[in-house]
Amino acid sequence: MDLFSHSWTALRSAVAEVQDEDFERPSGCTGWLVRDLVCHLVIGAQDVLITLVTPAETEPTVDAVTYWGLVEPPTGEDPLDALIPRLAAAYGEPRWLKFHFDDVGSAAGRAAQLADPAAVVSTRDEVLTVGDFLSAYVLEWTLHHLDLIAQLPSAAEPPAEALAAVRATLEKIAGIPFPASFSDKDALLVGTGRRSPTDEERAALGDFAARLPLVIG
């Protein structure tokens, strides 16, 4: 719960500090500008709010790790992926997108703090505890924080503890650890295909390199 709040607060602060002209820069999500990514984060915050008020009466079917799975790389044909850039452009000025993100984002943050971590909720046709749901979202927030600042070298990075936690989650999903020589940030960037490994990194990865990127969905 604390790590969710910490990673979400850090991401919201990073968005608040993005200059208007930087909303037109590419993000770390292929095909999306920074403004598109922020629009996607609005939808993510809405998902948190909706899920926290969607109780389930059955036993959990997934936990914070198994909530995620490996999927095929995006093709650009998904209707929601295509909607995001049009929706982001409809805001017109970055300040309106920032305002909506801060409004919905702060509500999602408060709802998470007030939620009972032992409560059971339903989302994506799965059932899990609130604690596991919020822990799972640390991966979402942290990877997208890296996406947000991909072309903004002076921006603050995700919290170190979030990077470490998401690396551990990614390793559990993959069933194999990244080499100890990889920093947590590099493990996430290389592991999810956000950048290509260097020759040295590829050698350290060995056979694991052939399984990359790990596309999480």
C-alpha positions as CSV (number, residue, x, y, z in Angstrom):
1,M,0.0,0.0,0.0
2,D,2.8,2.4,0.9
3,L,4.7,1.6,-2.2
4,F,1.6,2.3,-4.3
5,S,1.2,5.7,-2.8
6,H,4.9,6.5,-3.0
7,S,5.2,5.5,-6.7
8,W,1.9,7.2,-7.6
9,T,2.9,10.4,-5.8
10,A,6.2,10.4,-7.6
11,L,4.6,9.9,-11.0
12,R,2.0,12.6,-10.4
13,S,4.7,15.0,-9.4
14,A,6.7,14.2,-12.5
15,V,3.7,14.9,-14.7
16,A,3.1,18.2,-12.9
17,E,6.7,19.3,-13.7
18,V,6.5,18.6,-17.4
19,Q,6.7,21.8,-19.4
20,D,4.0,22.5,-21.9
21,E,6.3,22.2,-24.9
22,D,7.5,18.8,-23.7
23,F,4.0,17.3,-24.0
24,E,4.8,17.1,-27.8
25,R,7.9,15.0,-27.2
26,P,7.9,11.3,-27.8
27,S,7.4,9.1,-24.7
28,G,8.9,5.8,-24.0
29,C,5.7,4.1,-25.3
30,T,6.2,3.6,-29.1
31,G,3.9,5.8,-31.1
32,W,2.8,7.9,-28.1
33,L,3.7,11.4,-27.3
34,V,4.0,12.5,-23.7
35,R,0.5,13.9,-23.9
36,D,-0.8,10.5,-25.0
37,L,0.9,8.8,-22.1
38,V,-0.6,11.2,-19.6
39,C,-4.0,10.6,-21.1
40,H,-3.5,6.9,-20.7
41,L,-2.6,7.6,-17.0
42,V,-5.9,9.3,-16.5
43,I,-7.6,6.1,-17.7
44,G,-5.4,4.1,-15.3
45,A,-6.4,6.3,-12.4
46,Q,-10.1,5.8,-13.3
47,D,-9.4,2.0,-13.4
48,V,-8.1,2.2,-9.8
49,L,-11.2,4.1,-8.7
50,I,-13.6,1.7,-10.4
51,T,-11.8,-1.4,-9.1
52,L,-11.7,-0.2,-5.5
53,V,-15.5,0.0,-5.5
54,T,-16.1,-3.3,-7.4
55,P,-16.2,-5.9,-4.6
56,A,-16.1,-9.6,-5.3
57,E,-17.6,-12.4,-3.3
58,T,-15.3,-15.2,-4.5
59,E,-11.8,-16.2,-3.6
60,P,-8.9,-14.5,-5.3
61,T,-7.8,-15.9,-8.7
62,V,-4.6,-13.9,-9.0
63,D,-2.1,-12.0,-6.9
64,A,0.2,-9.0,-7.4
65,V,2.5,-11.0,-9.7
66,T,0.0,-13.3,-11.6
67,Y,-2.2,-10.3,-12.3
68,W,0.2,-9.6,-15.1
69,G,1.1,-11.9,-17.9
70,L,3.2,-11.9,-21.0
71,V,1.4,-10.8,-24.1
72,E,2.2,-10.2,-27.8
73,P,3.8,-6.8,-28.6
74,P,1.2,-4.1,-29.6
75,T,0.5,-3.8,-33.3
76,G,-1.2,-0.4,-33.1
77,E,-4.5,-1.9,-34.1
78,D,-6.1,-2.1,-30.7
79,P,-9.1,0.3,-30.6
80,L,-8.2,1.7,-27.2
81,D,-4.6,2.4,-28.3
82,A,-5.8,4.2,-31.3
83,L,-8.3,6.2,-29.2
84,I,-5.7,7.5,-26.8
85,P,-3.9,10.0,-29.2
86,R,-7.2,11.4,-30.4
87,L,-8.5,11.8,-26.9
88,A,-5.2,13.4,-25.7
89,A,-5.3,15.9,-28.6
90,A,-8.9,16.8,-27.8
91,Y,-7.7,18.5,-24.5
92,G,-6.1,21.2,-26.6
93,E,-3.9,22.8,-24.1
94,P,-1.6,20.8,-21.8
95,R,-3.0,22.6,-18.7
96,W,-6.4,21.0,-19.2
97,L,-4.9,17.5,-19.4
98,K,-2.7,18.3,-16.4
99,F,-5.8,19.5,-14.5
100,H,-7.8,16.4,-15.3
101,F,-4.9,14.1,-14.5
102,D,-4.3,15.8,-11.1
103,D,-8.0,15.8,-10.3
104,V,-8.6,12.1,-11.0
105,G,-5.1,11.1,-9.9
106,S,-5.4,12.7,-6.4
107,A,-8.8,11.0,-6.0
108,A,-7.3,7.6,-6.9
109,G,-4.5,8.2,-4.4
110,R,-6.9,9.1,-1.6
111,A,-9.1,6.1,-2.4
112,A,-6.1,3.8,-2.2
113,Q,-5.1,5.1,1.2
114,L,-8.7,4.6,2.5
115,A,-9.1,1.1,1.1
116,D,-8.9,-2.1,3.2
117,P,-6.0,-4.1,1.8
118,A,-7.7,-7.3,2.8
119,A,-10.9,-6.6,0.8
120,V,-11.5,-8.6,-2.3
121,V,-12.2,-6.8,-5.6
122,S,-12.8,-7.7,-9.3
123,T,-11.2,-6.4,-12.4
124,R,-10.3,-7.7,-15.9
125,D,-12.3,-10.8,-15.1
126,E,-10.0,-11.7,-12.2
127,V,-10.4,-11.5,-8.4
128,L,-7.7,-10.3,-6.0
129,T,-7.2,-8.5,-2.8
130,V,-7.0,-4.7,-2.7
131,G,-3.5,-5.0,-1.4
132,D,-2.4,-7.2,-4.3
133,F,-4.2,-5.0,-6.8
134,L,-2.4,-1.9,-5.6
135,S,0.9,-3.7,-5.5
136,A,0.3,-4.8,-9.1
137,Y,-0.2,-1.2,-10.1
138,V,3.3,-0.3,-8.9
139,L,4.6,-2.0,-12.0
140,E,2.2,0.1,-14.2
141,W,3.2,3.4,-12.5
142,T,6.9,2.7,-12.5
143,L,7.2,1.6,-16.1
144,H,5.1,4.6,-17.3
145,H,7.2,6.9,-15.1
146,L,10.2,5.7,-17.1
147,D,8.2,6.3,-20.3
148,L,7.3,9.8,-19.3
149,I,10.9,10.9,-18.7
150,A,12.4,9.0,-21.6
151,Q,13.1,12.2,-23.5
152,L,13.3,14.4,-20.4
153,P,16.8,13.9,-18.9
154,S,16.4,16.4,-16.1
155,A,13.2,14.9,-14.8
156,A,13.0,13.0,-11.5
157,E,13.2,9.2,-11.8
158,P,10.9,6.7,-10.1
159,P,11.6,5.9,-6.5
160,A,14.5,3.5,-6.0
161,E,12.3,1.1,-4.0
162,A,9.7,1.0,-6.7
163,L,12.3,0.2,-9.4
164,A,13.6,-2.6,-7.2
165,A,10.1,-4.0,-6.5
166,V,9.2,-3.9,-10.2
167,R,12.4,-5.7,-11.1
168,A,11.6,-8.4,-8.7
169,T,8.1,-8.7,-10.1
170,L,9.4,-8.9,-13.7
171,E,11.9,-11.6,-12.7
172,K,9.1,-13.6,-11.2
173,I,7.0,-13.2,-14.3
174,A,10.0,-14.3,-16.5
175,G,11.0,-17.1,-14.1
176,I,14.6,-16.0,-14.2
177,P,16.6,-13.2,-12.6
178,F,18.4,-10.5,-14.5
179,P,22.2,-10.4,-14.2
180,A,23.4,-8.8,-11.0
181,S,25.4,-6.3,-13.2
182,F,22.2,-4.8,-14.3
183,S,20.8,-1.8,-12.4
184,D,17.1,-2.0,-11.5
185,K,16.4,0.7,-14.1
186,D,18.4,-1.0,-16.9
187,A,16.7,-4.4,-16.1
188,L,13.3,-2.8,-16.6
189,L,14.3,-0.8,-19.7
190,V,16.0,-3.7,-21.4
191,G,13.7,-6.4,-20.1
192,T,10.6,-4.7,-21.4
193,G,12.1,-3.7,-24.7
194,R,12.2,0.0,-23.9
195,R,15.8,0.0,-25.1
196,S,18.1,-2.5,-26.8
197,P,20.8,-4.2,-24.7
198,T,24.4,-3.2,-25.3
199,D,26.8,-5.9,-26.5
200,E,28.1,-6.3,-22.9
201,E,24.5,-6.6,-21.5
202,R,23.5,-9.1,-24.2
203,A,26.5,-11.3,-23.3
204,A,25.6,-11.1,-19.6
205,L,22.0,-12.1,-20.4
206,G,23.1,-15.2,-22.3
207,D,20.2,-17.3,-23.4
208,F,17.8,-15.0,-21.6
209,A,18.4,-12.4,-24.3
210,A,16.4,-14.5,-26.8
211,R,13.3,-14.2,-24.7
212,L,13.3,-10.5,-24.6
213,P,11.4,-8.2,-24.7
214,L,9.0,-9.2,-22.0
215,V,5.7,-7.4,-23.0
216,I,3.5,-7.2,-19.9
217,G,-0.3,-6.9,-20.1
